[in-house]
Amino acid sequence: CPRPSRTWDRWLWTLLVQSSLVGLSIVVLLRATSRLAGPGTAIFALWLMFSFSAENVYASTTTESPGLALGAVGLALLLDATRLGNQRLLFLGAPCLSMALNARSGAFFALPFLAAGVFFQSTPWRSKLSSTAVAIAGIASGFAAQSFLVAHFGGTASASHSNFSYTLYGLSVGGKGWGQVFADHPELFQGNLSDVQAARLIFDLAWTNIVTSPLLIVKALAGNLLRFLR
């Protein structure tokens, strides 16, 4: 049979390397979960992460891979920080989670909830303030790292977080999902605009909706939070 092309070899190596990194990050999360909540919870976390990865991560080279890997490691560090009461682990975990969401933008509203959770979990007031400051600094460093990497590799700064525009629009109209903008504004996807230009317009539409009807996004976020807690 003919020898595979060099491009195909590179594609296979890319899939192998990123799958190995994602698998390693899931193992790190598995160990941290087991230490905090026991092997039963760890096995459930393993099943959840692996089933999602098998369907959405392993077979593609999109931003899900770095997003999931960084998110899993960040969550593992945060679980260990909770178990040990260690602010250094908190400072490492918060930027990992922030960089994960910068890599695969979407659930940015998890970040302020992380800071709020750290605040309410701490007992003495001094610990509340210092831990929350550490979490906020870590979250901010994730955005700083994103800006640096985009500038370093010659990327377009305005292209960052384009995926989040779809999520924000869906929330701004009452939580109808990230694909709602396709139904409401099909003119943006007729081929005349680049992805970056379309994302910028979607952001503008979302912010207009938020300013004119702020209760819609408040209800959507509250409903999503209740669904998550259940």
Contacts in CASP RR format, 6 or more apart in sequence:
PFRMAT RR
TARGET T0000
AUTHOR 0000-0000-0000
METHOD contacts of the structure
MODEL  1
CPRPSRTWDRWLWTLLVQSSLVGLSIVVLLRATSRLAGPGTAIFALWLMF
SFSAENVYASTTTESPGLALGAVGLALLLDATRLGNQRLLFLGAPCLSMA
LNARSGAFFALPFLAAGVFFQSTPWRSKLSSTAVAIAGIASGFAAQSFLV
AHFGGTASASHSNFSYTLYGLSVGGKGWGQVFADHPELFQGNLSDVQAAR
LIFDLAWTNIVTSPLLIVKALAGNLLRFLR
4 12 0 8 1.000
11 61 0 8 1.000
14 61 0 8 1.000
15 58 0 8 1.000
15 59 0 8 1.000
15 61 0 8 1.000
18 57 0 8 1.000
18 61 0 8 1.000
18 65 0 8 1.000
18 66 0 8 1.000
18 69 0 8 1.000
19 57 0 8 1.000
19 58 0 8 1.000
21 65 0 8 1.000
21 69 0 8 1.000
22 53 0 8 1.000
22 57 0 8 1.000
22 58 0 8 1.000
22 65 0 8 1.000
22 68 0 8 1.000
22 69 0 8 1.000
22 72 0 8 1.000
23 53 0 8 1.000
23 69 0 8 1.000
24 69 0 8 1.000
25 68 0 8 1.000
25 69 0 8 1.000
25 70 0 8 1.000
25 71 0 8 1.000
25 72 0 8 1.000
25 73 0 8 1.000
25 76 0 8 1.000
26 46 0 8 1.000
26 49 0 8 1.000
26 50 0 8 1.000
26 53 0 8 1.000
26 72 0 8 1.000
28 72 0 8 1.000
28 73 0 8 1.000
28 76 0 8 1.000
29 45 0 8 1.000
29 49 0 8 1.000
29 72 0 8 1.000
29 73 0 8 1.000
29 75 0 8 1.000
29 76 0 8 1.000
29 79 0 8 1.000
30 42 0 8 1.000
30 45 0 8 1.000
30 46 0 8 1.000
31 42 0 8 1.000
31 76 0 8 1.000
32 75 0 8 1.000
32 76 0 8 1.000
32 77 0 8 1.000
32 79 0 8 1.000
32 80 0 8 1.000
33 41 0 8 1.000
33 42 0 8 1.000
33 45 0 8 1.000
33 76 0 8 1.000
33 79 0 8 1.000
34 40 0 8 1.000
34 41 0 8 1.000
34 42 0 8 1.000
35 79 0 8 1.000
35 80 0 8 1.000
35 83 0 8 1.000
36 79 0 8 1.000
36 80 0 8 1.000
36 82 0 8 1.000
36 83 0 8 1.000
49 68 0 8 1.000
49 72 0 8 1.000
52 68 0 8 1.000
53 68 0 8 1.000
56 64 0 8 1.000
57 64 0 8 1.000
57 65 0 8 1.000
57 68 0 8 1.000
63 103 0 8 1.000
63 104 0 8 1.000
63 163 0 8 1.000
64 104 0 8 1.000
66 100 0 8 1.000
66 103 0 8 1.000
66 104 0 8 1.000
67 99 0 8 1.000
67 100 0 8 1.000
67 101 0 8 1.000
67 103 0 8 1.000
67 104 0 8 1.000
68 100 0 8 1.000
68 104 0 8 1.000
69 100 0 8 1.000
70 96 0 8 1.000
70 97 0 8 1.000
70 99 0 8 1.000
70 100 0 8 1.000
70 103 0 8 1.000
71 96 0 8 1.000
71 97 0 8 1.000
71 100 0 8 1.000
73 93 0 8 1.000
73 96 0 8 1.000
74 92 0 8 1.000
74 93 0 8 1.000
74 94 0 8 1.000
74 96 0 8 1.000
74 97 0 8 1.000
74 100 0 8 1.000
75 93 0 8 1.000
75 97 0 8 1.000
77 89 0 8 1.000
77 90 0 8 1.000
77 92 0 8 1.000
77 93 0 8 1.000
77 96 0 8 1.000
78 89 0 8 1.000
78 90 0 8 1.000
78 93 0 8 1.000
78 94 0 8 1.000
78 97 0 8 1.000
78 114 0 8 1.000
80 86 0 8 1.000
80 89 0 8 1.000
81 87 0 8 1.000
81 88 0 8 1.000
81 89 0 8 1.000
81 90 0 8 1.000
81 93 0 8 1.000
82 121 0 8 1.000
87 130 0 8 1.000
87 131 0 8 1.000
87 134 0 8 1.000
90 118 0 8 1.000
90 131 0 8 1.000
90 134 0 8 1.000
90 135 0 8 1.000
91 134 0 8 1.000
91 137 0 8 1.000
91 138 0 8 1.000
93 138 0 8 1.000
94 114 0 8 1.000
94 134 0 8 1.000
94 135 0 8 1.000
94 137 0 8 1.000
94 138 0 8 1.000
94 139 0 8 1.000
94 141 0 8 1.000
95 138 0 8 1.000
95 139 0 8 1.000
95 141 0 8 1.000
95 142 0 8 1.000
95 145 0 8 1.000
97 110 0 8 1.000
97 111 0 8 1.000
97 114 0 8 1.000
97 139 0 8 1.000
98 111 0 8 1.000
98 138 0 8 1.000
98 139 0 8 1.000
98 140 0 8 1.000
98 141 0 8 1.000
98 142 0 8 1.000
98 143 0 8 1.000
99 142 0 8 1.000
99 145 0 8 1.000
99 146 0 8 1.000
101 107 0 8 1.000
101 108 0 8 1.000
101 110 0 8 1.000
101 111 0 8 1.000
102 142 0 8 1.000
102 143 0 8 1.000
102 145 0 8 1.000
102 146 0 8 1.000
102 160 0 8 1.000
102 161 0 8 1.000
103 146 0 8 1.000
104 163 0 8 1.000
105 160 0 8 1.000
105 161 0 8 1.000
105 162 0 8 1.000
105 163 0 8 1.000
105 164 0 8 1.000
105 167 0 8 1.000
106 163 0 8 1.000
106 164 0 8 1.000
106 167 0 8 1.000
107 167 0 8 1.000
108 161 0 8 1.000
108 164 0 8 1.000
109 221 0 8 1.000
111 139 0 8 1.000
113 225 0 8 1.000
114 135 0 8 1.000
114 139 0 8 1.000
115 132 0 8 1.000
115 135 0 8 1.000
115 136 0 8 1.000
115 139 0 8 1.000
118 131 0 8 1.000
118 132 0 8 1.000
118 134 0 8 1.000
118 135 0 8 1.000
119 128 0 8 1.000
119 131 0 8 1.000
119 132 0 8 1.000
121 131 0 8 1.000
122 128 0 8 1.000
122 131 0 8 1.000
122 132 0 8 1.000
146 160 0 8 1.000
147 157 0 8 1.000
147 160 0 8 1.000
150 156 0 8 1.000
150 157 0 8 1.000
150 159 0 8 1.000
150 160 0 8 1.000
151 157 0 8 1.000
156 196 0 8 1.000
158 196 0 8 1.000
158 200 0 8 1.000
159 195 0 8 1.000
159 196 0 8 1.000
159 199 0 8 1.000
162 195 0 8 1.000
162 196 0 8 1.000
162 199 0 8 1.000
165 199 0 8 1.000
165 200 0 8 1.000
165 202 0 8 1.000
165 203 0 8 1.000
165 206 0 8 1.000
166 178 0 8 1.000
166 179 0 8 1.000
166 181 0 8 1.000
166 199 0 8 1.000
166 202 0 8 1.000
167 177 0 8 1.000
167 178 0 8 1.000
168 202 0 8 1.000
168 203 0 8 1.000
168 206 0 8 1.000
169 178 0 8 1.000
169 180 0 8 1.000
169 181 0 8 1.000
169 184 0 8 1.000
169 202 0 8 1.000
169 205 0 8 1.000
169 206 0 8 1.000
169 209 0 8 1.000
170 176 0 8 1.000
170 177 0 8 1.000
170 178 0 8 1.000
170 179 0 8 1.000
170 180 0 8 1.000
170 181 0 8 1.000
170 206 0 8 1.000
170 220 0 8 1.000
171 177 0 8 1.000
171 206 0 8 1.000
171 216 0 8 1.000
171 217 0 8 1.000
171 220 0 8 1.000
171 221 0 8 1.000
172 205 0 8 1.000
172 206 0 8 1.000
172 207 0 8 1.000
172 209 0 8 1.000
172 210 0 8 1.000
172 213 0 8 1.000
172 216 0 8 1.000
172 217 0 8 1.000
172 220 0 8 1.000
173 180 0 8 1.000
173 184 0 8 1.000
173 209 0 8 1.000
173 216 0 8 1.000
174 216 0 8 1.000
174 217 0 8 1.000
174 219 0 8 1.000
174 220 0 8 1.000
175 216 0 8 1.000
175 217 0 8 1.000
175 220 0 8 1.000
175 224 0 8 1.000
181 188 0 8 1.000
181 202 0 8 1.000
181 205 0 8 1.000
182 189 0 8 1.000
185 202 0 8 1.000
185 205 0 8 1.000
188 198 0 8 1.000
188 201 0 8 1.000
188 202 0 8 1.000
189 198 0 8 1.000
193 201 0 8 1.000
209 216 0 8 1.000
209 217 0 8 1.000
210 216 0 8 1.000
210 217 0 8 1.000
END
